Amino acid sequence: MRMVFIVLSLSFFLILSSVSYGFPVPRSLLQRLSESNDYLTTKEFWFNQILDHYSPYDHRQFKQRYYEFLDYFRIPDGPIFLNICGESSCNGIANDYLSVLAKKFGAAVVSLEHRYYGKSTPFKSTKTKNLRYLSSKQALFDLAIFRQHYQESLNLKLNRTNVENPWFVFGISYAGALSAWFRLKFPHLTCGSLASSAVVLAVYNFTEFDQQIGESAGAKCKAALQETTRLVEERLASEQNAVKTLFDAAELEIDGDFLYFLADAAVIAFQYGNPDKLCSPLVEAKKAGEDLVEAYAKYVKEYFIGSFGASVHTYNQKILKDTAVTENSSDRLWWFQVCTEVAFFQVAPSNDSIRSSKVDTRYHLDLCKNVFGEGIYPEVNVTNIYYGGTKIAGSKIVFTNGSQDPWRHASKQISSPDMPSYVITCHNCGHGTDLRGCPQAPLSLEGNAQNCSSPEAVHKVRQQVTEQIDLWLSECHASGRNYI
């Protein structure tokens, strides 16, 4: 059904967020998507948001961008799906599996850009002192204020007062954590939440991340990756410039940045559902006695940088120190959240590691200090005490994870009565598979699950998620909840 008299055009964001740093999706990939039909809408709307929700004296505001998509909205009592944008520019509402759910439930879809990211910038500079209002806590209040604003705006258009549509919240990765935390902190503002690949547990030394890569890779690929890391380390000691140039990464003067870049290149294959892009050529090269470093460099340049669209700049601390508001700002902004709230320090395990042992805790702490100055470090315990970590005490939250996704170890994987958790088990089931399908670069329309090695596994979890949404929306309708 298409609304005729409402001139709004509800839109939805691609949350292909969180590359292995937790970094935003590469800008080149976002650009390709925005030029295609993979968005339901890219029409921008704006409203005035409060800068500091915790101060009774500071009344400053900033312009925050949002999108809306009303084509499937069942007037007047259809649900509203709030899809949370994560740690990157929010360029529209993606045509992934949420569009299928919206059509099924007759839902409107709205999506709010995260403060500081994209065009929702409160300041003209990202100096550390200007980032004091960049946090998940402030972002959750943004969502609550926006939710009230949008509901009131809709009521005005429908010529009614004090009426509440049932709301349901969605998010993937960091945005998935925000989805769970929103339900936890503002249960009266939503009927439930889907927390897809939701990183609800802040982790100081995240060794499980690298261990999952080894498990997902399998014995042969893992051995090839470990040998590649050893050979790269040897060449760095004797021919540093040559080996960095081989990977088109000569700009990474700090060895830790270079070694992190190489580790991330491997992670992406598993995180986003393309393990064979990495493992097949590497295992074949090892079997044939070919140069593994050359083979890995080919993969990095052709897939990680080429097809996937990663940028070497993302790993360059010189670039991260740039305080200008540019298209590169998302990298710096997310690192600030990493260095203050959640850490997720992807350090090498003490033994049997794939990534270099030089990617350790000291590397991460030095980066935080170098990029943001003295006194910046992640308050992991504070974050987990505030939200509960994997012991989150919310209700009506459904958690989903991909079996090959290393981020699942920061998510809630054990079901509890009112917070079911599902793991999608298949060869290429990665980050946000339930909403995005497989593989995820480029995005498949409507989160096509047929590209997954086990589409029936994805279908089963989607059925379970749909049942939960249906149940919780029905309970909202039955209770006649009025939030105002």
C-alpha positions, -999 to 999 in steps of 0.1 A, spaced: 0 0 0 13 34 -9 4 64 12 -10 91 -10 -16 120 14 16 117 35 44 134 17 71 117 37 91 90 21 105 66 48 140 53 44 164 29 58 202 27 63 227 1 53 243 -10 85 271 -29 70 289 -14 98 318 -28 117 346 -41 97 369 -60 120 381 -30 139 344 -23 143 351 2 116 325 15 92 318 -1 59 343 12 33 332 44 16 338 30 -19 312 2 -11 287 27 3 292 48 -29 285 18 -51 254 9 -31 241 45 -32 244 45 -70 224 13 -73 189 2 -64 200 -13 -31 183 15 -11 146 18 -5 152 56 -2 180 81 1 158 112 7 171 131 37 150 146 66 163 166 95 153 175 130 169 194 159 186 171 185 198 180 220 236 180 222 239 169 259 210 149 273 226 148 307 229 185 314 200 206 326 219 238 317 233 231 283 205 237 257 226 235 225 212 215 196 225 201 163 209 190 131 204 152 130 197 134 97 171 107 93 152 87 66 117 73 63 100 48 41 62 46 41 54 24 11 44 -6 32 28 13 61 -6 1 71 -25 33 80 -32 42 107 -21 16 133 7 -2 115 40 -7 134 70 16 130 104 -2 126 132 20 139 164 8 122 194 21 140 223 35 120 257 26 133 293 40 132 293 53 97 276 77 74 239 69 71 232 73 34 197 58 32 175 28 40 190 -4 26 168 -28 7 178 -58 29 157 -83 47 141 -57 69 122 -45 39 107 -80 37 97 -78 73 83 -43 69 61 -55 40 49 -85 60 39 -65 90 27 -33 72 54 -13 89 68 21 83 106 22 85 126 51 100 164 54 104 183 79 124 220 88 117 243 83 147 255 116 162 288 129 149 288 104 119 280 113 83 262 147 82 250 147 118 280 166 130 276 189 161 310 206 156 332 217 127 362 199 142 367 164 157 392 176 182 392 153 213 376 180 234 347 182 209 341 144 212 330 145 248 293 141 237 301 110 215 289 80 234 264 51 232 246 67 262 240 100 243 231 80 212 204 61 230 188 93 242 190 106 206 169 76 196 144 81 224 140 118 216 137 111 179 112 83 185 89 108 204 95 135 178 85 112 149 55 98 166 42 133 174 49 143 138 30 113 125 0 121 148 0 156 135 -2 144 99 -30 119 107 -49 146 127 -49 128 160 -34 132 195 -20 109 222 -19 79 199 10 55 198 19 31 170 37 0 181 75 4 177 101 -22 171 139 -16 170 165 -32 147 203 -30 145 234 -49 134 268 -50 152 273 -18 173 239 -7 162 226 -42 173 240 -34 207 222 -1 207 190 -19 197 193 -42 228 204 -14 250 175 8 238 150 -19 249 169 -23 282 169 15 290 136 25 273 113 -5 275 82 17 275 92 31 240 94 -1 221 75 -35 219 108 -53 213 142 -54 196 162 -74 171 199 -73 181 217 -89 151 254 -97 157 251 -73 187 283 -65 205 268 -60 239 299 -71 258 328 -46 260 360 -65 260 395 -52 269 417 -80 254 395 -97 228 416 -128 221 385 -148 213 382 -128 181 414 -142 166 406 -177 179 373 -176 160 391 -167 128 413 -198 132 383 -220 139 363 -206 109 393 -210 86 399 -247 93 432 -264 99 447 -260 64 438 -223 59 447 -215 95 482 -230 90 487 -210 57 476 -178 74 500 -184 104 529 -191 81 521 -160 61 522 -139 93 556 -154 102 570 -147 67 558 -111 67 573 -105 101 607 -118 88 606 -96 58 596 -66 79 629 -70 98 650 -71 66 631 -53 39 604 -32 55 596 -8 27 595 -36 1 570 -58 19 547 -28 27 549 -17 -9 540 -52 -20 506 -47 -2 501 -12 -15 505 -1 21 538 18 22 520 47 39 517 27 71 549 37 88 541 21 121 546 -16 119 517 -23 142 493 -4 119 506 -25 89 503 -58 108 467 -49 120 458 -40 84 470 -75 73 451 -92 101 419 -73 92 422 -83 56 418 -120 66 390 -112 91 368 -96 65 366 -128 45 350 -147 74 331 -117 89 312 -110 57 306 -145 43 334 -150 18 359 -174 34 367 -191 1 379 -159 -14 408 -161 10 413 -197 19 412 -213 -16 440 -194 -32 461 -194 0 458 -231 6 466 -238 -31 497 -216 -30 510 -234 1 503 -268 -15 522 -257 -47 551 -243 -27 545 -208 -40 553 -176 -22 526 -172 5 533 -135 10 528 -129 -27 496 -149 -27 483 -131 3 492 -97 -12 472 -106 -43 441 -114 -21 446 -82 -2 449 -59 -32 422 -76 -54 396 -85 -28 401 -65 5 411 -33 -12 396 -39 -46 362 -57 -43 354 -50 -7 367 -14 -9 388 -12 23 412 18 25 447 17 38 440 52 53 417 35 78 448 20 95 471 50 93 474 68 127 485 100 109 451 100 91 433 91 124 448 122 140 432 145 114 405 165 132 389 179 101 353 169 94 358 149 62 347 116 46 375 100 67 361 112 100 341 79 107 374 61 113 385 86 139 351 88 155 347 50 160 383 47 174 372 73 200 344 51 211 367 21 211 393 40 232 367 53 257 338 28 260 342 -7 245 379 -15 237 374 -46 216 412 -47 215 418 -75 190 451 -87 204 470 -119 195 463 -148 218 494 -160 238 497 -191 216 484 -205 183 477 -170 171 470 -160 134 477 -123 137 511 -110 147 520 -110 184 530 -73 179 493 -65 177 490 -65 215 475 -44 243 503 -19 242 498 -13 205 461 -4 212 468 18 242 496 36 223 472 42 194 446 57 218 472 80 234 488 90 200 455 98 183 435 114 212 460 125 238 467 116 274 441 102 297 421 84 270 414 47 277 384 25 276 362 22 306 352 -13 299 340 -22 334 319 9 335 303 1 302 295 -35 312 282 -25 346 259 1 330 245 -22 303 251 -57 319 273 -72 291 260 -106 282 240 -107 314 218 -79 301 186 -78 321 162 -66 294 132 -83 279 117 -90 245 151 -88 228 160 -114 202 197 -120 195 211 -135 163 247 -144 153 265 -161 124 286 -191 133 317 -178 115 315 -143 128 343 -134 153 321 -107 168 297 -133 182 319 -137 212 310 -102 223 273 -110 218 247 -128 239 247 -164 227 228 -182 255 190 -180 253 169 -169 282 131 -170 284 123 -135 272 156 -130 253 160 -158 228 194 -162 211 200 -179 178 233 -188 160 230 -193 122 253 -222 115 268 -225 80 301 -222 61 296 -185 51 273 -173 78 289 -141 91 280 -107 105 243 -98 104 235 -128 81 198 -128 92 193 -93 77 219 -92 50 221 -128 36 254 -141 22 278 -129 10 274 -93 21 297 -73 -3 280 -62 -25 247 -63 -7 221 -86 -20 187 -72 -25 164 -82 4 192 -101 22 191 -130 -3 198 -161 17 202 -183 -14 239 -173 -15 245 -189 19 259 -224 19 230 -234 41 200 -212 32 177 -234 52 196 -224 84 191 -187 76 154 -193 68 149 -212 101 163 -183 121 143 -158 101 112 -177 108 120 -177 146 127 -140 145 94 -133 126 75 -153 152 90 -132 180 82 -99 163 47 -111 156 42 -122 192 56 -90 208 37 -67 184 5 -86 192 11 -82 229 16 -45 224 -17 -42 205 -36 -64 230 -24 -43 260 -34 -11 242 -2 5 256 -2 43 254 33 56 261 25 93 265 
